[in-house]
Amino acid sequence: MTMAHTHTGPAAALPQEATAPESFSDETLIERIAGGDRRAMRTLFARHRLAMYRWLVRLARDDALAEDLLNEVFLDVWRQAATFEARASVSTWLMAIARHKALSARRRRTEAELDDGFAATVADPADDPELVVEKKSQAELLRRSLRRLPVEQAEIIDLVYYHDKSIKEVAEIVSIPEATVKTRMFYARRKLAELVAAAA
């Protein structure tokens, strides 16, 4: 994974300083990125790359697309760092950007994937001969079941349980009221339990 094409931007980086960017907070890195500091950009990328990639894979359901979107997210960060207002954490801001890009990409491919009935279009894992082996792993079984949830429910579960986001942070990322997050969480957990029980 490289960031060669995410370095497009102001030609002049800030002067080298004694303090390594690796020790800076996310907020400080964003401030330095806004000033054209490429080392700060590389540090932020290294710090959040894996979590962002996993989030994008979950949303896009396509590894190659997630890779492309990851670079787009950090290119946006390079270009828009000066607009960060610190009303939310940097990771929450990154996830909101990533979510917007993933959903836009999915919408371009097919509007149908965003429908509530999306789960019905996913192949039934009961037909997968490897399922018997995979059932031995509870984590794998849970991930398979999560992929069968409607997108708007799956992303809530993903953010809370895999990215440790609070209800407030999830509401900011998904741009919905906190009450709606709680409602989706309730139905998602119930549906997930049904899917896991059925698969097991």
N, C-alpha and C positions, 0 to 999 in steps of 0.2 A: 504494500500500500504506500503510495507516494503522494505528496502534495504538490508536485511540480506545477500543476496548473491552477493551484489555489493561491500561488504567490503573486498573481497578477495584481498590481496595485501601485501605490506610491513608490517611486524608485528609491528614495532615500529612507533608510531605516534610522532609528534613533541611535545615538552613540552607544558603544559597548559600555556596560557598567560592571562593577565588581560583583554585584548580587546576581546570582543565576536566576533566570526566569522561572525555573522549576520550583523555586521557593515562594513565588508570588501567589496571591489569592487569584481566583478566577476573575474577580472584579478588576484587580490591578492589571491582569493580563489584557482584559478587554480595553482598558484605558490606554495601554501601551500599543495595542493593535490599532486603535483609532489614530495613533500617532505614526503608524507605519512600521512598527517593530515586528519584523518577521520572525525573530527568535521567540517572541511572545506568542505569535500565531502558531508556530510549530509546537510549542509547549502546550497550548490549549488543545490543539488537535490530538496530541499524544495522550493527554489526560482524559479526553472524552470520546475518542474515536470508537473504542469497543462498545461502550454503552449506546452511543448513537447508532452504530451499525446494527446492533441487535434490535434496537427499537425500530429502525427502518425495515429490517428484514421481516419483523413481525407485522408491520403495517403494509408493506409492499408485497410480501409473500413471493419475493423474487430476489435471489442473492445478487445477481448482476445489477439489477435495477437499484437495489439498496446501496451497492458500491458507488454507482453514479450519483445517486441522491446525496450520499455522504459528502462527496466532494462539492456538490452544489451548496449544501448547508454551510460548509466552512468557507466557501467562496463568498456567500452572503455575509457571513460573520466578518470577513476581511473588509468587505465593502460597507457594512452597516454598523460596525462597532461603535461609531460615534453616536448612533441613535439609541444605544442601550441606556435605559433609564433606571436600572437597578430596582424596579418595583417588584421584581421576582428574582430568584437566583439565576445565575448564568446557565446552569444546567436546565432549568425550567424554560428559559428563553430558547436555548438550543433545541429542546424537544418540541417546542411550539413551531419553530421554523421547520424542523424535520417532518413533523406531522402534516403541516400544510403542503410541503413538497410531495410527500408520499401520497396523500389523498388526491392531489392534483394529478399526479402521474397515473394513479389508478383510474381516475375519472376519464382521463384521456384514452386509456385503453378500453374501458367499458363501464358505462354507467351502471350496468346491472350489478357489478360487484359491490356497490354501495347500498344496495337494497337491504331491507331487514331480512329478506329471505336468503341472504348470501350463504348461510350455513348449509342450506339444502343443496347448493351447487357443488359442495366439496365432496370428493369421492369418499365413499364409505370405507373407513379403514378396516372394517370387518372382512373386506374382500382381499386385504393385503396379507399374503402368506407369511410376511415377516412379523406380523402383529403378535403372534404367539411369543416370539422371542422378546419383542419390545415391551410386552406387558410385564416382563420381569422387572422393568425399571419404572417405578412410580412416577419419577420426574418426566420420563419420556411419555408416559401415558397422559400425564397432566398437560404436557405441551401439545400433544395430539388433540386432546379434547378442547384446549384453548383455541386451536386453529379452526374448530368447528363452530365456535360462537359467532354471532353477528359481530361485525367489525366494531360497532360502537360500544358493545359490551366487552369485547376482548381487549380493546385498548385501555379500558379502565382497570381491568384486572392486571394487565401487563404493567401499567404505571405504578400501581399500588404495591404489588407483590414482587415484581422483578426490578423495579427502579426505586422502590422505597419513597414514593411521592405521597404527600399528604393529600387529603380531600381538597384542600384549598389550592394546592399546586396543580392537581389534576384538573380542577375547574379552570385554572388559568391556561394550561396547555391546550385543553380541548375547547375552550371558549364556551362553556356552558355553566349554569348556576351550580353551586355546591349541592343543592337539594337534588338536582338532576343526576349528579355524580353518584350520590348515595342511592338513588332509585335504581340506576343502571347497575351499580355494584350489587345490590340485593338480588336483582333478577339474574345477573351474570353468575353469581355464586351458586344460586339455585340450579340454573341450567348446567353449569359446569359440574356440579355434583351428580346430576342426572346422567350426563355424558360419561363421566368417569365410572359410575356404577354400571352403566350399560356396557361399556367397553371391557370392564373387568369381569 
